[in-house]
Amino acid sequence: MRPHLTSRNLPGRLLIPALLGALALGDLRVELVLLADHFTVTSFSAALAAHPLAVAVLALMPSLVRHYR
């Protein structure tokens, strides 16, 4: 008899947070390169304002990983 698969023992349960994190970093890729090249508070705040969803996903990543673990 096969064991019942629940959300706790699915093999790819960390795939959702990993995918969200990768997409958020991909969205912020250009801004991160610009910030690494020349950091200013104005460019940092513009990056945060231009990509609020990506910033929120990255800020909440620890909670997402705990939830899906």
C-alpha positions in Angstrom: 0.0 0.0 0.0 1.4 3.4 -1.0 1.7 6.0 1.8 -0.7 8.9 1.6 1.0 12.0 0.2 0.4 15.1 2.2 1.7 18.6 1.8 4.3 17.7 4.5 5.9 14.9 2.5 5.6 16.0 -1.1 9.0 15.7 -2.9 8.9 19.2 -4.5 7.4 21.2 -1.7 10.3 23.7 -1.6 9.9 24.3 -5.3 7.4 27.1 -4.9 9.5 29.3 -2.6 12.6 28.6 -4.8 10.7 29.5 -8.0 9.3 32.7 -6.4 12.8 33.7 -5.2 14.4 33.1 -8.6 11.7 35.1 -10.4 12.0 37.9 -7.9 15.8 38.0 -8.3 15.4 37.9 -12.1 13.0 40.8 -11.9 15.5 42.8 -9.8 18.6 41.7 -11.9 19.2 45.0 -13.7 18.7 47.1 -10.6 21.0 44.8 -8.6 23.7 45.2 -11.2 23.3 49.0 -11.2 23.4 49.0 -7.4 26.5 46.9 -7.3 28.2 49.2 -9.8 27.3 52.5 -8.1 25.2 52.5 -4.9 23.2 55.5 -4.0 20.3 55.9 -1.6 18.2 57.3 -4.5 18.9 54.3 -6.8 18.1 51.9 -3.9 14.8 53.6 -3.1 13.9 53.8 -6.9 14.6 50.0 -7.2 12.3 49.4 -4.1 9.6 51.6 -5.5 9.7 50.1 -9.0 9.5 46.5 -7.9 7.5 46.2 -4.8 6.3 42.7 -5.4 9.8 41.3 -6.0 11.0 43.1 -2.8 8.1 41.7 -0.8 8.7 38.2 -2.0 12.4 38.4 -1.1 11.6 40.0 2.3 9.1 37.2 3.1 11.3 34.4 1.8 12.2 33.0 5.3 8.5 32.8 6.1 7.7 31.1 2.8 10.4 28.5 3.4 9.2 27.8 6.9 5.7 27.4 5.7 6.6 24.9 2.9 9.2 23.0 5.0 
